[in-house]
Amino acid sequence: MMTSLNERLSFRRRCGILRTNLSRDERCSRVTLEDFLTRLAGIETADALWTLILDFAHDAGFKLVSYHHFDMAEDGASRETAIQTDGFPREWVCHYIDDALSMVDPIPIAAVMSTEPFFWSDVGERMTLTAHNSAYLDELLAAGLGDGIAMQVFGPLLRNGYFGLGFGGPRREMEQSEIRAIQVGLQAAHLRYCSLVPRAIEGGQLSPREAQVLELVAIGRSNGEVAAALGVSRSTVDTLMKRIFVKLDVDDRTTAAIKAIGAGLISLSRNPAHEK
């Protein structure tokens, strides 16, 4: 059943939409689109790419960033969804991934059906919301994450994606030229990611110890910190990371974590240091 206009307006009010009158200097990104594209051409790792994306998004005034990469089979069925985030509370990220909230989150679902960016709070105008969709939006509001912008990006062989850019508070009205420049930049970044990470995981599982190591890496621990947490030597962790890279067909820690989370090989809700 389509949500009513009153329900949509209620959702928008609860999101704390606020039209602000920022100066042009405050609205403009310090990293221009031209600068971003120039730097993007020299990116060689997923780690460096994610850092550049965050610089671009933060300088555009966004505090929360999520990137969903959809790896689709030729028949259109989803094979895996890799999710990378920055700025969101860790508890929310764990809940989102472990409870498969991407299945009921209407914002990326609506983005997949559109080529135009839209504000999160306008999702009810983009699609018919189910009870599960509405319950998710209520939970999002209760988490205090505010409003944001949804952007669909497109890649080769159905490797499409979604960027969620959150204000971390009330909605800020933006000029269409600003939104379009961000969309162009993120589309280019998605294509660069597809080039850097050419294949999805085809098979093979991580050992329990490899999963423990990668779960700690995924929350930002260095190899030395992982070794201390698990009570093993640094050389053991280095060896395990090399095995993980081979199994997941990656060359860096960030991509390994993204692929493993998206494929359900690791979970961020557990405390692997307690499972020695």
JONOR-V154938 format. One record per residue. RES is the residue in one letter. PSI is psi in whole degrees, 0 to 359 (NA if undefined). OMEGA is omega in radians with two decimals (NA if undefined). Layout:
BEGIN
<<RES/PSI/OMEGA> <RES/PSI/OMEGA>>
END
This chain:
BEGIN
<<M/132/-3.14> <M/135/3.09> <T/148/3.14> <S/163/3.10> <L/320/3.13> <N/320/3.13> <E/320/3.14> <R/317/3.12> <L/324/3.10> <S/317/3.12> <F/319/-3.12> <R/321/3.11> <R/318/-3.12> <R/334/3.08> <C/348/3.12> <G/40/-3.13> <I/132/-3.10> <L/123/3.08> <R/115/-3.11> <T/154/-3.13> <N/74/3.13> <L/152/3.08> <S/163/3.13> <R/320/-3.12> <D/323/-3.13> <E/328/-3.09> <R/328/-3.02> <C/144/3.09> <S/136/3.06> <R/328/3.05> <V/103/-3.11> <T/164/3.11> <L/319/3.14> <E/316/3.10> <D/315/-3.11> <F/312/-3.11> <L/325/3.10> <T/314/3.13> <R/326/-3.13> <L/324/-3.11> <A/335/-3.13> <G/3/-3.12> <I/133/-3.09> <E/349/-3.13> <T/157/3.10> <A/327/3.08> <D/310/-3.12> <A/324/3.12> <L/314/-3.13> <W/320/3.11> <T/318/3.13> <L/319/3.10> <I/317/-3.14> <L/319/3.08> <D/315/-3.11> <F/313/-3.11> <A/316/-3.13> <H/319/3.14> <D/341/3.07> <A/359/3.06> <G/10/-3.14> <F/136/-3.14> <K/337/-3.11> <L/135/-3.14> <V/128/3.00> <S/143/-3.12> <Y/118/3.11> <H/125/3.09> <H/117/-3.10> <F/118/3.08> <D/109/-3.03> <M/144/3.01> <A/168/-3.10> <E/333/3.13> <D/3/3.10> <G/355/3.13> <A/143/-3.13> <S/128/3.10> <R/324/3.10> <E/154/3.04> <T/116/3.08> <A/137/-3.08> <I/129/3.07> <Q/137/-3.09> <T/160/3.02> <D/134/3.07> <G/339/3.11> <F/146/3.07> <P/140/-3.11> <R/321/-3.13> <E/321/3.13> <W/317/-3.14> <V/315/3.12> <C/315/-3.14> <H/317/-3.10> <Y/315/-3.09> <I/310/-3.04> <D/329/3.13> <D/14/3.05> <A/46/-3.12> <L/345/3.08> <S/340/3.13> <M/338/-3.10> <V/353/3.11> <D/112/-3.06> <P/345/-3.03> <I/306/3.06> <P/331/3.10> <I/314/3.11> <A/324/3.14> <A/322/3.14> <V/331/-3.09> <M/8/-3.05> <S/149/3.02> <T/354/-3.08> <E/134/3.05> <P/154/3.08> <F/160/3.10> <F/144/-3.14> <W/318/-3.06> <S/350/3.11> <D/9/-3.03> <V/329/3.12> <G/343/3.08> <E/352/-3.08> <R/336/-3.09> <M/164/3.05> <T/122/-3.10> <L/131/3.02> <T/173/3.08> <A/322/3.13> <H/320/3.09> <N/314/-3.11> <S/322/3.11> <A/322/3.10> <Y/315/-3.13> <L/322/3.08> <D/320/-3.14> <E/322/3.10> <L/317/3.13> <L/318/-3.13> <A/332/3.14> <A/349/3.08> <G/30/-3.08> <L/350/3.06> <G/200/-3.08> <D/174/3.14> <G/190/-3.14> <I/137/3.10> <A/134/3.14> <M/124/3.04> <Q/141/3.04> <V/154/-2.99> <F/144/-3.12> <G/178/-3.11> <P/151/3.04> <L/42/3.09> <L/19/3.09> <R/73/-3.13> <N/175/-3.10> <G/180/-3.11> <Y/135/3.00> <F/128/3.00> <G/117/-3.09> <L/110/-3.05> <G/142/3.08> <F/341/-3.08> <G/17/-3.10> <G/210/-3.09> <P/154/3.10> <R/138/3.06> <R/122/3.11> <E/138/-3.10> <M/149/3.06> <E/148/-3.13> <Q/326/3.14> <S/325/3.10> <E/313/-3.12> <I/318/-3.11> <R/321/3.13> <A/320/3.10> <I/318/3.14> <Q/316/3.12> <V/316/-3.14> <G/316/-3.11> <L/328/3.04> <Q/316/3.11> <A/321/3.13> <A/321/3.12> <H/317/3.11> <L/325/3.10> <R/322/3.09> <Y/316/3.13> <C/327/3.11> <S/319/-3.11> <L/328/-3.11> <V/81/-2.95> <P/337/-3.05> <R/149/3.01> <A/170/3.11> <I/125/-3.12> <E/340/-3.12> <G/179/3.13> <G/138/-3.13> <Q/154/3.03> <L/146/3.02> <S/161/3.11> <P/319/-3.13> <R/320/3.10> <E/321/3.12> <A/319/3.10> <Q/314/-3.13> <V/313/-3.06> <L/329/3.07> <E/321/3.10> <L/321/3.08> <V/321/-3.08> <A/336/3.12> <I/15/2.96> <G/9/3.14> <R/142/3.02> <S/168/3.12> <N/323/3.10> <G/319/3.12> <E/324/3.08> <V/316/3.14> <A/316/3.14> <A/319/-3.11> <A/326/-3.08> <L/354/3.11> <G/35/3.11> <V/174/-3.12> <S/159/3.09> <R/322/-3.13> <S/327/3.09> <T/317/3.12> <V/319/3.12> <D/317/3.13> <T/317/3.13> <L/321/3.11> <M/322/3.10> <K/319/3.10> <R/320/3.13> <I/316/3.14> <F/318/-3.13> <V/314/-3.10> <K/322/-3.08> <L/357/3.13> <D/53/3.13> <V/171/-3.11> <D/1/-3.12> <D/164/-3.02> <R/319/-3.10> <T/314/3.14> <T/322/3.10> <A/315/-3.13> <A/316/3.14> <I/311/-3.08> <K/320/-3.12> <A/320/3.10> <I/313/-3.12> <G/327/-3.14> <A/0/3.13> <G/20/-3.11> <L/337/3.10> <I/162/3.13> <S/141/3.12> <L/358/-3.09> <S/340/3.11> <R/163/2.99> <N/94/-3.05> <P/338/-3.14> <A/342/3.12> <H/3/-3.08> <E/42/-3.09> <K/NA/NA>>
END
